């Protein structure tokens, strides 16, 4: 094929690689900001030009044909080399810039992520960050988010996952409360204490505990409930009762002695180990600002 016929196909090849990597026309369309029908036509034009069928499609699934596998491999290499060429050209004088959209949970954003983001912006002032607070997991493709940070025991499949650290829940009280009321010695003692609950849903008043030999689910009650971890923490600091927090929410108060962990030999809440994970769409074209932010996060979380 001569150069004049090849050049118009380069963009079709790039779209084809994206379709295979993302697994659907619709996801590719969202990523590239075009309609699914436009993506379908691009792949069809490439198939017509090459005179081979690249994809076997049904209403539910899409799979590379035998010829398509070989074309995909070579197109991927072509895009990889093009990316390296651009990166090499930019490396001499490039300064990190661009936009970055991040989604993360409320408490983690307030108590851990915000100081890191502010330090990052000072170091890379030409990168514009937009932080979305989201308690539920956000699909980065459908919601056009670059990085989703969430706390989970199982990262979402199909996305790049970078583990930033582990976390656990802590049951705690103030020294003043323990002096007056004592500390529970087992989960069965907890109903005898004033429990400060999250109280967003009915199951927030059932606290779960487990160790290597058994698990306990305890119905709790108390004089105060609020769906804000910092307000619950203030109530605990004032000696009002006991409550459960993410470790990052109370660690500095534990270190200072203002809050005391309780039942440290029991796992509180989730029975599986939880991790703070940053996830983003898998692609050969990961933006530089995304890469540098994830690396910055890892360094800051490790320290």
KAPE-V989912 format. One record per residue. N is the residue number from 1. RES is the residue in one small letter. SS is DSSP state (alpha for helix, beta for strand, coil for the rest). PSI is psi in whole degrees, -180 to 180 (999 if undefined). NEAR is the number of other ideal C-beta (glycine too) atoms within 12 Angstrom. Layout:
BEGIN
n=N res=RES ss=SS psi=PSI near=NEAR
n=N res=RES ss=SS psi=PSI near=NEAR
END
This chain:
BEGIN
n=1 res=x ss=coil psi=129 near=12
n=2 res=x ss=coil psi=166 near=8
n=3 res=x ss=alpha psi=-39 near=9
n=4 res=x ss=alpha psi=-33 near=8
n=5 res=x ss=alpha psi=-28 near=13
n=6 res=x ss=alpha psi=-42 near=16
n=7 res=x ss=alpha psi=-45 near=13
n=8 res=x ss=coil psi=-20 near=16
n=9 res=x ss=alpha psi=-12 near=26
n=10 res=x ss=alpha psi=-42 near=22
n=11 res=x ss=alpha psi=-35 near=25
n=12 res=x ss=alpha psi=-38 near=31
n=13 res=x ss=alpha psi=-41 near=33
n=14 res=x ss=alpha psi=-42 near=30
n=15 res=x ss=alpha psi=-42 near=35
n=16 res=x ss=alpha psi=-44 near=41
n=17 res=x ss=alpha psi=-43 near=38
n=18 res=x ss=alpha psi=-41 near=36
n=19 res=x ss=alpha psi=-45 near=41
n=20 res=x ss=alpha psi=-44 near=34
n=21 res=x ss=alpha psi=-39 near=30
n=22 res=x ss=alpha psi=-19 near=30
n=23 res=x ss=coil psi=3 near=24
n=24 res=x ss=coil psi=157 near=26
n=25 res=x ss=alpha psi=-40 near=29
n=26 res=x ss=alpha psi=-42 near=22
n=27 res=x ss=alpha psi=-38 near=28
n=28 res=x ss=alpha psi=-40 near=33
n=29 res=x ss=alpha psi=-42 near=25
n=30 res=x ss=alpha psi=-45 near=24
n=31 res=x ss=alpha psi=-41 near=31
n=32 res=x ss=alpha psi=-6 near=26
n=33 res=x ss=coil psi=33 near=12
n=34 res=x ss=coil psi=-179 near=21
n=35 res=x ss=coil psi=153 near=15
n=36 res=x ss=alpha psi=-36 near=22
n=37 res=x ss=alpha psi=-34 near=14
n=38 res=x ss=alpha psi=-41 near=22
n=39 res=x ss=alpha psi=-44 near=34
n=40 res=x ss=alpha psi=-42 near=26
n=41 res=x ss=alpha psi=-36 near=21
n=42 res=x ss=alpha psi=-45 near=33
n=43 res=x ss=alpha psi=-40 near=41
n=44 res=x ss=alpha psi=-41 near=22
n=45 res=x ss=alpha psi=-39 near=23
n=46 res=x ss=alpha psi=-42 near=34
n=47 res=x ss=alpha psi=-41 near=27
n=48 res=x ss=alpha psi=-41 near=15
n=49 res=x ss=alpha psi=-38 near=22
n=50 res=x ss=alpha psi=-14 near=26
n=51 res=x ss=coil psi=38 near=12
n=52 res=x ss=coil psi=159 near=21
n=53 res=x ss=coil psi=124 near=20
n=54 res=x ss=coil psi=-36 near=37
n=55 res=x ss=beta psi=136 near=32
n=56 res=x ss=beta psi=117 near=17
n=57 res=x ss=beta psi=142 near=21
n=58 res=x ss=coil psi=-177 near=8
n=59 res=x ss=coil psi=-22 near=5
n=60 res=x ss=coil psi=-24 near=9
n=61 res=x ss=coil psi=165 near=11
n=62 res=x ss=beta psi=135 near=26
n=63 res=x ss=beta psi=143 near=19
n=64 res=x ss=beta psi=138 near=27
n=65 res=x ss=coil psi=172 near=20
n=66 res=x ss=alpha psi=-46 near=15
n=67 res=x ss=alpha psi=-37 near=19
n=68 res=x ss=alpha psi=-35 near=29
n=69 res=x ss=alpha psi=-43 near=20
n=70 res=x ss=alpha psi=-42 near=16
n=71 res=x ss=alpha psi=-41 near=31
n=72 res=x ss=alpha psi=-43 near=32
n=73 res=x ss=alpha psi=-46 near=20
n=74 res=x ss=alpha psi=-38 near=19
n=75 res=x ss=alpha psi=-37 near=33
n=76 res=x ss=alpha psi=-42 near=27
n=77 res=x ss=alpha psi=-40 near=17
n=78 res=x ss=alpha psi=-47 near=24
n=79 res=x ss=alpha psi=-37 near=27
n=80 res=x ss=alpha psi=-45 near=20
n=81 res=x ss=alpha psi=-38 near=15
n=82 res=x ss=alpha psi=-41 near=21
n=83 res=x ss=alpha psi=-43 near=22
n=84 res=x ss=alpha psi=-38 near=16
n=85 res=x ss=alpha psi=-44 near=13
n=86 res=x ss=alpha psi=-43 near=17
n=87 res=x ss=alpha psi=-41 near=19
n=88 res=x ss=alpha psi=-38 near=13
n=89 res=x ss=alpha psi=-36 near=12
n=90 res=x ss=alpha psi=-21 near=17
n=91 res=x ss=alpha psi=-30 near=13
n=92 res=x ss=coil psi=-44 near=8
n=93 res=x ss=coil psi=-1 near=9
n=94 res=x ss=coil psi=143 near=18
n=95 res=x ss=coil psi=139 near=16
n=96 res=x ss=coil psi=130 near=27
n=97 res=x ss=coil psi=179 near=18
n=98 res=x ss=beta psi=-177 near=23
n=99 res=x ss=beta psi=152 near=20
n=100 res=x ss=beta psi=120 near=35
n=101 res=x ss=beta psi=127 near=28
n=102 res=x ss=beta psi=141 near=41
n=103 res=x ss=beta psi=138 near=33
n=104 res=x ss=beta psi=159 near=38
n=105 res=x ss=coil psi=158 near=32
n=106 res=x ss=alpha psi=-59 near=28
n=107 res=x ss=alpha psi=-42 near=30
n=108 res=x ss=alpha psi=-40 near=38
n=109 res=x ss=alpha psi=-45 near=30
n=110 res=x ss=alpha psi=-44 near=22
n=111 res=x ss=alpha psi=-20 near=27
n=112 res=x ss=alpha psi=-51 near=30
n=113 res=x ss=alpha psi=-40 near=36
n=114 res=x ss=alpha psi=-49 near=22
n=115 res=x ss=alpha psi=-35 near=19
n=116 res=x ss=alpha psi=-43 near=36
n=117 res=x ss=alpha psi=-43 near=29
n=118 res=x ss=alpha psi=-39 near=18
n=119 res=x ss=alpha psi=-37 near=19
n=120 res=x ss=alpha psi=-44 near=30
n=121 res=x ss=alpha psi=-37 near=23
n=122 res=x ss=alpha psi=-37 near=14
n=123 res=x ss=alpha psi=-35 near=21
n=124 res=x ss=coil psi=74 near=26
n=125 res=x ss=coil psi=-16 near=15
n=126 res=x ss=coil psi=-4 near=19
n=127 res=x ss=beta psi=126 near=28
n=128 res=x ss=beta psi=119 near=20
n=129 res=x ss=beta psi=140 near=37
n=130 res=x ss=beta psi=118 near=21
n=131 res=x ss=beta psi=125 near=30
n=132 res=x ss=beta psi=125 near=25
n=133 res=x ss=beta psi=124 near=19
n=134 res=x ss=coil psi=119 near=23
n=135 res=x ss=coil psi=-32 near=21
n=136 res=x ss=coil psi=155 near=16
n=137 res=x ss=coil psi=136 near=23
n=138 res=x ss=coil psi=130 near=28
n=139 res=x ss=coil psi=117 near=21
n=140 res=x ss=coil psi=-25 near=34
n=141 res=x ss=coil psi=-54 near=29
n=142 res=x ss=coil psi=-33 near=18
n=143 res=x ss=coil psi=2 near=20
n=144 res=x ss=coil psi=49 near=24
n=145 res=x ss=coil psi=136 near=32
n=146 res=x ss=coil psi=-44 near=38
n=147 res=x ss=beta psi=129 near=43
n=148 res=x ss=beta psi=123 near=38
n=149 res=x ss=beta psi=122 near=45
n=150 res=x ss=beta psi=165 near=38
n=151 res=x ss=beta psi=119 near=40
n=152 res=x ss=beta psi=161 near=28
n=153 res=x ss=coil psi=-11 near=20
n=154 res=x ss=coil psi=102 near=18
n=155 res=x ss=coil psi=152 near=24
n=156 res=x ss=coil psi=129 near=22
n=157 res=x ss=coil psi=149 near=11
n=158 res=x ss=coil psi=-5 near=19
n=159 res=x ss=beta psi=153 near=31
n=160 res=x ss=beta psi=133 near=25
n=161 res=x ss=beta psi=126 near=25
n=162 res=x ss=beta psi=117 near=29
n=163 res=x ss=beta psi=123 near=26
n=164 res=x ss=beta psi=-19 near=35
n=165 res=x ss=beta psi=173 near=29
n=166 res=x ss=beta psi=164 near=21
n=167 res=x ss=beta psi=161 near=34
n=168 res=x ss=coil psi=165 near=30
n=169 res=x ss=beta psi=153 near=34
n=170 res=x ss=beta psi=128 near=31
n=171 res=x ss=beta psi=129 near=40
n=172 res=x ss=beta psi=168 near=40
n=173 res=x ss=beta psi=170 near=42
n=174 res=x ss=coil psi=155 near=33
n=175 res=x ss=alpha psi=-36 near=23
n=176 res=x ss=alpha psi=-43 near=18
n=177 res=x ss=alpha psi=-44 near=30
n=178 res=x ss=alpha psi=-38 near=23
n=179 res=x ss=alpha psi=-38 near=12
n=180 res=x ss=alpha psi=-37 near=15
n=181 res=x ss=alpha psi=-7 near=22
n=182 res=x ss=coil psi=169 near=17
n=183 res=x ss=coil psi=141 near=25
n=184 res=x ss=coil psi=137 near=33
n=185 res=x ss=coil psi=-14 near=16
n=186 res=x ss=coil psi=164 near=20
n=187 res=x ss=alpha psi=-31 near=32
n=188 res=x ss=alpha psi=-19 near=19
n=189 res=x ss=alpha psi=-14 near=22
n=190 res=x ss=alpha psi=-38 near=38
n=191 res=x ss=alpha psi=-16 near=21
n=192 res=x ss=alpha psi=1 near=20
n=193 res=x ss=coil psi=158 near=35
n=194 res=x ss=coil psi=111 near=27
n=195 res=x ss=beta psi=124 near=38
n=196 res=x ss=coil psi=111 near=40
n=197 res=x ss=beta psi=161 near=36
n=198 res=x ss=coil psi=-48 near=32
n=199 res=x ss=coil psi=39 near=23
n=200 res=x ss=coil psi=-33 near=16
n=201 res=x ss=coil psi=165 near=12
n=202 res=x ss=alpha psi=-34 near=11
n=203 res=x ss=alpha psi=-4 near=15
n=204 res=x ss=alpha psi=-16 near=24
n=205 res=x ss=alpha psi=13 near=23
n=206 res=x ss=beta psi=115 near=23
n=207 res=x ss=beta psi=138 near=37
n=208 res=x ss=beta psi=138 near=27
n=209 res=x ss=beta psi=147 near=31
n=210 res=x ss=beta psi=154 near=24
n=211 res=x ss=coil psi=-165 near=17
n=212 res=x ss=coil psi=-17 near=9
n=213 res=x ss=coil psi=-22 near=10
n=214 res=x ss=coil psi=173 near=15
n=215 res=x ss=beta psi=151 near=19
n=216 res=x ss=beta psi=139 near=26
n=217 res=x ss=beta psi=119 near=20
n=218 res=x ss=beta psi=125 near=30
n=219 res=x ss=beta psi=127 near=19
n=220 res=x ss=coil psi=163 near=34
n=221 res=x ss=coil psi=159 near=22
n=222 res=x ss=coil psi=177 near=30
n=223 res=x ss=coil psi=-6 near=17
n=224 res=x ss=coil psi=137 near=23
n=225 res=x ss=beta psi=147 near=25
n=226 res=x ss=coil psi=142 near=23
n=227 res=x ss=coil psi=48 near=18
n=228 res=x ss=coil psi=118 near=24
n=229 res=x ss=alpha psi=-34 near=33
n=230 res=x ss=alpha psi=-36 near=21
n=231 res=x ss=alpha psi=-41 near=23
n=232 res=x ss=alpha psi=-40 near=35
n=233 res=x ss=alpha psi=-40 near=35
n=234 res=x ss=alpha psi=-39 near=24
n=235 res=x ss=alpha psi=-40 near=31
n=236 res=x ss=alpha psi=-44 near=42
n=237 res=x ss=alpha psi=-30 near=30
n=238 res=x ss=coil psi=1 near=20
n=239 res=x ss=coil psi=22 near=24
n=240 res=x ss=coil psi=-28 near=28
n=241 res=x ss=coil psi=-162 near=38
n=242 res=x ss=beta psi=154 near=45
n=243 res=x ss=beta psi=167 near=47
n=244 res=x ss=beta psi=136 near=41
n=245 res=x ss=beta psi=155 near=39
n=246 res=x ss=beta psi=144 near=35
n=247 res=x ss=alpha psi=-38 near=33
n=248 res=x ss=alpha psi=-18 near=32
n=249 res=x ss=alpha psi=-23 near=35
n=250 res=x ss=alpha psi=1 near=38
n=251 res=x ss=alpha psi=-43 near=22
n=252 res=x ss=alpha psi=-30 near=17
n=253 res=x ss=alpha psi=-31 near=26
n=254 res=x ss=alpha psi=-44 near=26
n=255 res=x ss=alpha psi=-35 near=12
n=256 res=x ss=alpha psi=-11 near=13
n=257 res=x ss=coil psi=3 near=16
n=258 res=x ss=coil psi=-21 near=23
n=259 res=x ss=coil psi=142 near=34
n=260 res=x ss=beta psi=127 near=29
n=261 res=x ss=beta psi=147 near=32
n=262 res=x ss=beta psi=146 near=38
n=263 res=x ss=coil psi=51 near=31
n=264 res=x ss=coil psi=-16 near=20
n=265 res=x ss=coil psi=7 near=16
n=266 res=x ss=coil psi=143 near=32
n=267 res=x ss=beta psi=135 near=29
n=268 res=x ss=beta psi=127 near=36
n=269 res=x ss=coil psi=-123 near=32
n=270 res=x ss=coil psi=134 near=23
n=271 res=x ss=coil psi=-23 near=20
n=272 res=x ss=coil psi=151 near=17
n=273 res=x ss=coil psi=133 near=20
n=274 res=x ss=beta psi=146 near=28
n=275 res=x ss=beta psi=150 near=24
n=276 res=x ss=beta psi=120 near=38
n=277 res=x ss=beta psi=134 near=34
n=278 res=x ss=beta psi=127 near=40
n=279 res=x ss=beta psi=146 near=36
n=280 res=x ss=beta psi=167 near=38
n=281 res=x ss=beta psi=135 near=34
n=282 res=x ss=coil psi=126 near=24
n=283 res=x ss=coil psi=154 near=29
n=284 res=x ss=coil psi=-14 near=26
n=285 res=x ss=coil psi=62 near=25
n=286 res=x ss=coil psi=121 near=25
n=287 res=x ss=coil psi=146 near=27
n=288 res=x ss=alpha psi=-39 near=26
n=289 res=x ss=alpha psi=-30 near=32
n=290 res=x ss=alpha psi=-46 near=34
n=291 res=x ss=alpha psi=-46 near=26
n=292 res=x ss=alpha psi=-32 near=26
n=293 res=x ss=alpha psi=-44 near=39
n=294 res=x ss=alpha psi=-43 near=32
n=295 res=x ss=alpha psi=-40 near=24
n=296 res=x ss=alpha psi=-43 near=33
n=297 res=x ss=alpha psi=-47 near=35
n=298 res=x ss=alpha psi=-44 near=21
n=299 res=x ss=alpha psi=-45 near=18
n=300 res=x ss=alpha psi=-40 near=24
n=301 res=x ss=alpha psi=-35 near=26
n=302 res=x ss=alpha psi=-30 near=15
n=303 res=x ss=coil psi=999 near=12
END
